[in-house]
Amino acid sequence: MYSYTRIIPITGFLILTGCGGSSSSPSITADNVQSLSIAATEGASQSISSNKANLFNYKTSSDVSTSQAVDDFNKSLTENIYSPAFACINSPTGQFTDNFGTGPTGSYDFVQCEVTTGIVINGSVVISGSQSAFSLSYNNFTVKIGDNPAQEIDLSIDCEITNNTTSCTKSSSVLGIDNRTYTISNLSVSGDEVNGYNVTATVTDPDHGKIDINASDMYFNCSSPYEDRPSSGQITFSAGGKSATVVYNSCNSYTVTLDGVANIYSWL
C-alpha cells in the first residue's frame, strides 16, 4: 500500500509500504513445497516486472535502472488524473491518445510511445471510479527500456481518497511456467539490476492458497531459455506458521529447504 496527500494543485508523493497477511494459508508440506516455491518465484518475478510500469521523470533510459523508476508512472497518473502531462518524443510514429472525459473515467492509450529517450511503451491504462475512489488497470501494456526485451506488465491499482489523502494498493497476476495463474498483491520492490532486487508480497497459489514472500538479492542474468528465471538470490515464503527457503544456485538449479531438509530442483 502507498499513500500520498493530494493538494490542489496536486504535488503529493507516493510512499510504498507493505501490507500484510492472508486469510487462507496453506500448510507447507513436503508434498507441496516445490509447487509453492514456484509460486514464490513467479510472484517475485512478476512483482519486479509490475514495478517497471513506472517510467517518468527521467531524461534518458541510461539515467535510470528499471527499478529506480519505481513509482513515477503511477505517480503521474494518480497525482494528475485529470491533467496528465504525457507525450511521445523522438518517435514520429508514436501515439498517445487521451480518451478521458470530464470525470475520472477513461483511458490513456500508447502506441510505440517513447516517453523518455530509450523508454518505449505500448498498451493502455484504463481508469474508472469516482471523486472518492478510482482504479487503474493496465491492458496489453509493455515496457521496453533501451536494448532490453519488452516486458509485459499485468497490474491493477485501487485508490481511495479520504481527507485529501489518497491510499492505493497494487495487485498483479501471472501465468507461471507450470501453466498455473498466480495473483500477487501487497507488492513492494526495491533494488535494481546491478545491486539485486528485494521483494515482499502476498502470492495466491491457485491450488494451495496464500503465502507471504520475502525475496532478497535476486538477480536475473540468465539467457534463453531461462531469461525469466533468477540467476541468484533467495526467497523465504511463509504460511500457516511455517516457512521454507528457496536459494537460486544457477539459472536452472534451485534448492528448497523445509524443516531442515534440502532438495535440489531444476526448471527444465
Phi, psi and chi 1 to 4 in degrees:
 res  aa     phi    psi   chi1   chi2   chi3   chi4
   1 MET       -  146.2  178.5  178.7  -70.1      -
   2 TYR  -140.0  159.0   54.2   85.8      -      -
   3 SER  -139.1  152.4  -59.0      -      -      -
   4 TYR  -145.8  158.4   66.4   84.3      -      -
   5 THR   -93.1  125.5  -61.7      -      -      -
   6 ARG   -89.2  124.8  174.3  177.7  -96.6 -171.2
   7 ILE  -124.7  141.1  -57.6  172.2      -      -
   8 ILE  -101.1  113.5  -55.2  -61.7      -      -
   9 PRO   -68.6  151.0   27.2  -35.6      -      -
  10 ILE   -73.8  126.4  -61.2  165.2      -      -
  11 THR  -138.8   20.9   56.9      -      -      -
  12 GLY   -75.4  177.6      -      -      -      -
  13 PHE  -125.9  154.8  -67.9   90.4      -      -
  14 LEU   -97.3  134.5  -58.8 -178.0      -      -
  15 ILE  -122.7  116.3  -56.1  171.8      -      -
  16 LEU   -80.6  133.5  -79.7  175.3      -      -
  17 THR  -137.5  159.5   61.7      -      -      -
  18 GLY   -79.6  152.1      -      -      -      -
  19 CYS  -123.3  146.5  -62.1      -      -      -
  20 GLY  -110.3  169.9      -      -      -      -
  21 GLY    76.5  160.4      -      -      -      -
  22 SER  -141.4  147.4   60.5      -      -      -
  23 SER   -92.2  -15.4   58.4      -      -      -
  24 SER  -135.7   99.4  176.8      -      -      -
  25 SER  -111.8  140.4  -61.6      -      -      -
  26 PRO   -77.9  166.0   32.1  -36.5      -      -
  27 SER   -93.3  118.4  174.6      -      -      -
  28 ILE   -75.5  120.0  -57.6  175.5      -      -
  29 THR  -130.8  172.0   67.0      -      -      -
  30 ALA   -63.4  -23.6      -      -      -      -
  31 ASP   -79.4  -30.4  -68.1  -28.9      -      -
  32 ASN  -113.8    0.8   65.2   19.9      -      -
  33 VAL   -65.0  -33.8   69.5      -      -      -
  34 GLN   -69.3  -43.4 -174.9 -173.5   12.7      -
  35 SER   -59.2  -42.2  -67.8      -      -      -
  36 LEU   -69.6  -30.2  -69.7  173.6      -      -
  37 SER   -67.5  -34.6   69.8      -      -      -
  38 ILE   -67.9  -42.9  -66.4  174.0      -      -
  39 ALA   -58.7  -43.4      -      -      -      -
  40 ALA   -63.4  -42.2      -      -      -      -
  41 THR   -65.2  -47.2  -57.7      -      -      -
  42 GLU   -62.5  -38.0  -61.7  -72.4   10.1      -
  43 GLY   -62.9  -43.5      -      -      -      -
  44 ALA   -67.3  -43.0      -      -      -      -
  45 SER   -62.4  -44.7  178.5      -      -      -
  46 GLN   -70.2  -33.3  179.5   65.0    8.9      -
  47 SER   -59.9  -43.1  -65.2      -      -      -
  48 ILE   -65.3  -43.7  -67.5  167.1      -      -
  49 SER   -63.2  -42.7  -66.7      -      -      -
  50 SER   -62.3  -34.7  -65.3      -      -      -
  51 ASN   -67.4  -19.1 -135.9   40.0      -      -
  52 LYS   -81.5    4.2  -64.1  174.4 -177.5  178.0
  53 ALA   -78.9    1.2      -      -      -      -
  54 ASN  -112.4  101.8  -43.1  -68.4      -      -
  55 LEU  -130.6   26.3  -61.5  168.9      -      -
  56 PHE  -114.4  171.5  -71.9   81.0      -      -
  57 ASN    73.3   25.4  -61.9  -20.0      -      -
  58 TYR  -126.3  142.0  -66.6   91.9      -      -
  59 LYS   -73.5  -44.3  -66.9 -179.3  179.9  179.1
  60 THR  -141.0  164.6   70.3      -      -      -
  61 SER   -64.7  -26.0   59.4      -      -      -
  62 SER   -73.7  -13.9   61.7      -      -      -
  63 ASP   -78.4  -14.0  -69.4  -20.9      -      -
  64 VAL  -145.2  134.8   56.4      -      -      -
  65 SER   -79.8  162.3   68.5      -      -      -
  66 THR   -60.7  -35.6   47.8      -      -      -
  67 SER   -78.8  -24.5   66.4      -      -      -
  68 GLN   -67.5  -19.7  -74.6  176.1  -48.3      -
  69 ALA   -86.7   26.6      -      -      -      -
  70 VAL   -44.4  -58.9  172.1      -      -      -
  71 ASP  -120.9   11.4  -82.5  -49.0      -      -
  72 ASP   -66.1  -40.5  -70.2  -25.2      -      -
  73 PHE   -67.3  -50.4 -173.1   55.3      -      -
  74 ASN   -63.9  -35.1  -64.1  -34.5      -      -
  75 LYS   -62.2  -43.1  178.0  179.2  176.7 -178.9
  76 SER   -61.2  -39.8  -65.2      -      -      -
  77 LEU   -72.2  -50.6  -73.9  179.1      -      -
  78 THR   -73.7  -27.8   54.3      -      -      -
  79 GLU   -85.0  -26.6  -70.2 -177.4    2.3      -
  80 ASN  -127.4   45.5  -57.0  -76.9      -      -
  81 ILE   -62.1  -26.2 -167.9  167.4      -      -
  82 TYR   -95.8  -14.6  -62.5  104.7      -      -
  83 SER  -145.7   66.5   57.0      -      -      -
  84 PRO   -67.0  145.7   27.3  -35.6      -      -
  85 ALA  -111.0   62.0      -      -      -      -
  86 PHE  -101.2  152.5  -59.6  147.6      -      -
  87 ALA  -159.2  154.8      -      -      -      -
  88 CYS   -99.5  134.5  -55.7      -      -      -
  89 ILE  -122.6  156.1   64.0  168.7      -      -
  90 ASN    52.8   21.6  -60.7  -29.9      -      -
  91 SER  -146.4   88.2   51.2      -      -      -
  92 PRO   -55.8  -27.9  -23.6   33.6      -      -
  93 THR   -89.2   -6.3   60.1      -      -      -
  94 GLY   -70.0  145.3      -      -      -      -
  95 GLN  -132.1  138.4  -60.6  176.3   35.2      -
  96 PHE  -127.3  120.7  162.8   60.6      -      -
  97 THR  -115.0  125.4  -54.2      -      -      -
  98 ASP   -95.2  103.8 -179.1  -10.2      -      -
  99 ASN  -101.4   42.1  -62.9  -45.7      -      -
 100 PHE   -98.5  137.8 -136.8   71.5      -      -
 101 GLY   -92.2 -152.9      -      -      -      -
 102 THR   -83.4  -18.2   56.4      -      -      -
 103 GLY  -110.3 -179.0      -      -      -      -
 104 PRO   -79.3   50.2   30.8  -35.4      -      -
 105 THR  -139.8  129.4  -61.1      -      -      -
 106 GLY   163.1 -160.2      -      -      -      -
 107 SER  -150.8  155.7   68.0      -      -      -
 108 TYR  -115.9  121.6  -59.0  117.9      -      -
 109 ASP  -111.7  135.3  -61.2  -29.5      -      -
 110 PHE  -124.2  130.9  -57.1   87.2      -      -
 111 VAL  -128.2  111.0  178.4      -      -      -
 112 GLN    46.2   45.7  -72.5  -62.4  109.0      -
 113 CYS   -92.5  114.1 -175.3      -      -      -
 114 GLU   -88.7   97.3 -170.8  172.0   13.8      -
 115 VAL   -79.2  -26.0  -66.2      -      -      -
 116 THR  -146.2  149.9  -62.0      -      -      -
 117 THR   -50.6  118.9  -59.1      -      -      -
 118 GLY    87.9   -0.2      -      -      -      -
 119 ILE  -119.7  111.7  -60.6  178.8      -      -
 120 VAL  -117.8  133.3  178.2      -      -      -
 121 ILE  -124.9  149.9   60.3  177.5      -      -
 122 ASN  -133.7  155.6  -76.5  -82.3      -      -
 123 GLY   110.9 -165.7      -      -      -      -
 124 SER  -138.7  155.4   64.2      -      -      -
 125 VAL  -119.2  116.0  179.8      -      -      -
 126 VAL   -97.1  129.9  177.4      -      -      -
 127 ILE  -119.0  131.7  -58.1  173.2      -      -
 128 SER  -142.8  157.0   60.3      -      -      -
 129 GLY   146.4 -149.7      -      -      -      -
 130 SER  -140.6 -171.8   65.7      -      -      -
 131 GLN   -66.4  -22.7  -63.8  -73.0   -9.0      -
 132 SER  -106.3  -13.0   59.6      -      -      -
 133 ALA  -157.8  141.6      -      -      -      -
 134 PHE  -151.7  162.0   58.4   91.4      -      -
 135 SER  -132.5  151.8   62.7      -      -      -
 136 LEU  -120.2  130.7  -71.0   69.6      -      -
 137 SER  -127.3  123.2  177.6      -      -      -
 138 TYR   -88.5  122.2  -69.8   72.1      -      -
 139 ASN  -118.0  124.8  -64.8  -26.3      -      -
 140 ASN    46.7   43.4  -60.5  -45.4      -      -
 141 PHE   -97.0  122.0 -164.8   89.3      -      -
 142 THR  -125.6  151.6   63.2      -      -      -
 143 VAL  -127.7  129.2  175.7      -      -      -
 144 LYS  -124.6  121.3 -171.7  176.2 -172.2  -57.9
 145 ILE  -113.3  117.4  -61.6 -177.3      -      -
 146 GLY    59.2 -134.4      -      -      -      -
 147 ASP   -90.2    3.6  -64.8  -32.0      -      -
 148 ASN   -72.2  152.7  -64.0  -46.4      -      -
 149 PRO   -61.9  149.0  -20.0   31.7      -      -
 150 ALA   -65.3  140.2      -      -      -      -
 151 GLN  -116.4  132.6  -63.2 -152.4   18.1      -
 152 GLU   -82.3  137.9 -175.8  171.1   -3.5      -
 153 ILE  -112.2  120.5  -54.4  -58.7      -      -
 154 ASP  -113.0  104.7 -176.3  -23.8      -      -
 155 LEU  -149.5  142.0 -179.6   65.7      -      -
 156 SER  -134.0  148.2   62.8      -      -      -
 157 ILE  -133.3  128.6  -57.4  173.1      -      -
 158 ASP  -114.6  129.0  -64.1  -53.7      -      -
 159 CYS  -127.2  144.4  -58.9      -      -      -
 160 GLU  -126.6  143.0  -67.4 -175.4   -5.4      -
 161 ILE  -112.9  118.6  -55.7  171.3      -      -
 162 THR  -134.6  124.1  -54.7      -      -      -
 163 ASN    52.8   45.8  -63.0  -34.9      -      -
 164 ASN    66.8   11.3  -71.2  -31.2      -      -
 165 THR  -113.7  128.0  -63.0      -      -      -
 166 THR  -104.1  124.7  -58.7      -      -      -
 167 SER  -114.5  131.7  -61.7      -      -      -
 168 CYS  -129.2  147.8  -56.8      -      -      -
 169 THR  -124.9  145.6   57.4      -      -      -
 170 LYS  -105.6  147.3  -68.3 -179.8 -179.8 -180.0
 171 SER  -146.3  157.9   62.7      -      -      -
 172 SER  -152.6  168.8 -174.9      -      -      -
 173 SER  -144.5  159.0   63.7      -      -      -
 174 VAL  -153.2  143.3   61.1      -      -      -
 175 LEU   -87.8  117.2  178.6   64.2      -      -
 176 GLY   -79.4  172.1      -      -      -      -
 177 ILE   -67.2  -15.0   61.0  169.6      -      -
 178 ASP   -96.8   15.6   53.1    1.9      -      -
 179 ASN    62.2   26.3  -69.7  -42.3      -      -
 180 ARG  -110.8  147.2  -62.1 -171.1  -58.2  154.1
 181 THR   -99.2  125.7  -61.5      -      -      -
 182 TYR  -107.9  144.3  -56.3   96.7      -      -
 183 THR  -109.0  133.0  -58.9      -      -      -
 184 ILE  -117.5  130.9  -56.9   98.2      -      -
 185 SER  -136.7  168.6   58.6      -      -      -
 186 ASN    54.5   36.0  -52.1  -35.1      -      -
 187 LEU   -83.1  143.2   59.7   95.3      -      -
 188 SER  -141.8  130.9  177.6      -      -      -
 189 VAL  -129.1  137.6  179.9      -      -      -
 190 SER  -137.6  168.4   63.4      -      -      -
 191 GLY    92.9 -171.5      -      -      -      -
 192 ASP  -157.6 -176.2   53.1   41.3      -      -
 193 GLU   -63.6  -30.5  -62.6   96.0  -30.3      -
 194 VAL   -79.8  -43.5  175.2      -      -      -
 195 ASN  -100.9   -2.2  -60.2  -60.3      -      -
 196 GLY    91.6  151.5      -      -      -      -
 197 TYR   -99.0  147.6  -69.5  100.0      -      -
 198 ASN  -121.7  134.9  -55.5  -55.8      -      -
 199 VAL  -137.2  136.3 -179.8      -      -      -
 200 THR  -124.0  142.1   60.3      -      -      -
 201 ALA  -169.0  166.9      -      -      -      -
 202 THR  -109.9  125.8  -61.5      -      -      -
 203 VAL  -114.3  129.8 -179.7      -      -      -
 204 THR   -99.8  111.8  -58.4      -      -      -
 205 ASP   -80.0  129.6 -177.2  -66.8      -      -
 206 PRO   -63.7  -20.4   24.1  -34.5      -      -
 207 ASP  -105.8  -27.7  -60.6  -44.6      -      -
 208 HIS  -116.2  -12.7  -56.0  -63.7      -      -
 209 GLY   103.2 -159.3      -      -      -      -
 210 LYS   -94.0  139.9  -65.7 -177.9  178.6 -179.6
 211 ILE  -130.4  149.9   56.8  173.6      -      -
 212 ASP  -100.1  130.7  -66.4  -42.0      -      -
 213 ILE  -115.1  149.2   68.2  169.4      -      -
 214 ASN  -139.4  102.8 -168.7  -31.5      -      -
 215 ALA  -103.8  146.9      -      -      -      -
 216 SER  -141.4  146.3   59.3      -      -      -
 217 ASP    53.7   42.3  -60.8  -36.5      -      -
 218 MET   -85.1  131.1  -67.8 -171.6   72.7      -
 219 TYR  -122.9  147.9  -70.2   85.1      -      -
 220 PHE  -126.8   81.6  -66.0   82.1      -      -
 221 ASN  -117.1   30.8  -61.6  -40.8      -      -
 222 CYS   -97.9  150.7  -60.2      -      -      -
 223 SER  -102.5  172.1   55.7      -      -      -
 224 SER   -55.4  137.1 -179.3      -      -      -
 225 PRO   -95.5   20.1   35.7  -36.6      -      -
 226 TYR  -110.6   20.0  -53.6  107.7      -      -
 227 GLU   -60.7  -22.6   59.5  -91.3   21.8      -
 228 ASP  -100.9   10.6   58.7  -13.9      -      -
 229 ARG  -100.1  146.9  -59.7  -64.9   92.9 -166.4
 230 PRO   -67.5  142.0  -16.8   30.6      -      -
 231 SER   -91.7  -23.8   53.1      -      -      -
 232 SER  -163.1  173.0   60.7      -      -      -
 233 GLY   111.8 -174.4      -      -      -      -
 234 GLN  -153.5  159.4   71.4  173.6   41.2      -
 235 ILE  -134.3  135.0  -67.0  178.6      -      -
 236 THR  -106.3  128.2  -62.7      -      -      -
 237 PHE  -122.3  144.7   59.4   91.6      -      -
 238 SER  -133.0  147.1  -55.2      -      -      -
 239 ALA  -168.6  144.0      -      -      -      -
 240 GLY    57.1   30.1      -      -      -      -
 241 GLY    82.1    3.8      -      -      -      -
 242 LYS  -120.8  158.1  -65.2 -168.2   67.8  174.2
 243 SER  -134.8  152.6  -62.4      -      -      -
 244 ALA  -137.0  160.0      -      -      -      -
 245 THR  -126.7  137.6  -58.7      -      -      -
 246 VAL  -114.0  126.0 -174.9      -      -      -
 247 VAL  -116.1  128.1  175.4      -      -      -
 248 TYR   -90.8  109.5  -55.8  101.3      -      -
 249 ASN   -79.3  -36.7  -50.5  -45.9      -      -
 250 SER  -161.2 -172.8   65.6      -      -      -
 251 CYS   -64.9  -25.6  -69.1      -      -      -
 252 ASN  -121.1    7.1 -170.8   38.0      -      -
 253 SER  -132.7  133.2  171.9      -      -      -
 254 TYR  -143.3  149.6   60.3  102.1      -      -
 255 THR  -113.0  128.7  -60.8      -      -      -
 256 VAL  -111.7  126.4 -179.4      -      -      -
 257 THR  -118.1  126.1  -58.2      -      -      -
 258 LEU  -136.6  127.8  173.4   66.1      -      -
 259 ASP    54.1   38.2  -64.4  -30.1      -      -
 260 GLY    79.2   -0.2      -      -      -      -
 261 VAL  -103.9  123.2  178.5      -      -      -
 262 ALA  -107.5  136.7      -      -      -      -
 263 ASN  -131.1  139.5  -71.5  -73.1      -      -
 264 ILE  -100.7  133.0  -62.4  176.0      -      -
 265 TYR  -126.6  165.1  -58.7   98.1      -      -
 266 SER  -125.2  153.6   60.4      -      -      -
 267 TRP   -72.5  -36.1  -64.3  118.2      -      -
 268 LEU  -119.2      -  -63.2  178.1      -      -
